[in-house]
Amino acid sequence: MKVSERIAKLRALMAEKGIDAYVVPTADFHQSEYVGEHFKARKYITGFSGSYGTAVICQDDAGLWTDGRYFFQATNELEGSGVRLMKMFVGDTPSVTEYLADKIPEGGKVGFDGRVLSMDEGKEYEDALSPKNISIDYEEDLIDQIWEDRPPLSDKPAFFLEEKYSGESSAHKLERVRKIMKDNGATVHIIASLDDTGWLLNVRGDDIDFFPLLLSYSIVRMDGVDLYVDETKLNDRILEEFKKVNVTLHPYNDIYEDIKKLDASETALIDPMKMNYALYKNIPCKIAESANPTILMKAMKNDVELENIKEAHIKDGIAITKFMYWIKTRYDKEDITELSSADKLTSLRAAQEGYIRDSFEPLCAFADHAAMMHYSPSKETDVVLKEGAMFLNDTGGGYYEGSTDITRTFILGSIDQDMKKYFTAVVRAMMNLSRANFLYGCHGYNLDVLVRQPIWDLNIDFQCGSGHGVGYLGNVHEPPTGFRWYVVPSKNEHHQLEEGMVITDEPGIYEDGKFGIRIENEFIVRKGELNKYGQFMHFETITFAPIDLDGIDPEEMTKSEREWLNNYHKDVYEKIGPHLTDEEREWLKEYTRAI
């Protein structure tokens, strides 16, 4: 069926049930950023394939809300669907709840599957719609009723993350969590987010696209853990470890009924941003609302994790450098496309010991495709790389030693002076943030101006954050810290910068229909000097791969900026060069030369 036909079927079902608007977010039952094929309901009903967005279907209107990363992509993919693009955070675009409150008549009804909407979002809907006595039906998955060939839930096996990688036992992690439970007066802690359960129990899976996570819920009690999961996915090693911390297994979907059996005298610690609305509505006892303790714990990596992550970045830097060499020396001799290049890079990563899978969908975008911040090539859009343009690659690898996220933009042939000016501005922006020295207590929004200033100086902006936390074989976009000049509460990225956090630094310039440039490194938040003014902090760069000097105009850089780039490239050559062939190493020497 075409998207318009699917929407027509949904509207007929809505009419039967008296529903005026049906909301379809981008989520599974765990508020995951990326979801398995079974959960791609929003893509099914709109045709939009981006990783972020919410669809609202009414009888006489349909809209897709997404942010600036996806405006260009959404415009193309929604064409002919009858779904309007609603540009979030731009002009007078109403939020989803504002739209519904205005659109739905007095006494009307809004429907959604409460398992794919967060508790916080559900309560926002209640607050927004109650003044007009608009009721909410959260107990039916209408998409499931029209999606005839819907993929089943994943049944892929899980694996245990040994302590040489995690750096901390589940027993110790549970001890820390239970202390915070006590501090909040809680007797149980309900966890619905996959990365939090995975981190707490040192278990990973293969149920989410790219992210090595396991579909599960957990209830932490003072004397054990109830884990809701498909037991057939668990091997003997996992079961052995679970016995040590008194994990009791239950069928995955039983949590919705089991949660109703909590004694009224219990107090449940829950995270409003990390629990789905349907699960929340089933809780019969007192509630203590707070961020999952595991969120900050897993964001502040321990020494074992940090050393592993640095090793993963060396492996990744080898793959990226070999890839850059291959692209730069071969694009004009054979037909290399966006898709074939993505496959090549995956194969180079797979050649590294400890590789598990790519950490997110490769974004390989040539020329004007790169203007779409999160464009990912398909068979329908794939193009051959040609001379005289730029090729943007935003990719990452998942290794037992950790996850990586890196972007490089390659110059193919020669580009004009304006493009060089923009390219150089993006490089300067990236290094501006990476060189920051700041007092403890700063947040990402305190420092974001550093990364944007060289781009703002051109009266240009990029409509997304400047960086995000990175999980250790978890979510590649990990809360609670990131860089953005304004606070978006729903993104949970405004916690102060803490020692041990791993964060990206990824400014860009995107000109619709022309080109896109992004340069991205990762760094670790480190403590610096402690003196009478307080604790100073800085960043340790851990990404090592060449920045294409063919796009750099040295005249646009200050002396200190050139020194930083030269020192960075010296490190790249010293760390990556020994792992290359003689021919590749000679090429790398040229592309890490001092300017």
Order of alpha helices (4+ residues) and beta strands (2+ residues): alpha-beta-alpha-beta-beta-alpha-beta-alpha-beta-alpha-beta-alpha-beta-alpha-alpha-beta-alpha-beta-beta-beta-alpha-beta-alpha-beta-alpha-beta-alpha-alpha-alpha-beta-beta-beta-beta-beta-beta-alpha-beta-alpha-beta-beta-beta-beta-beta-beta-beta-alpha-alpha
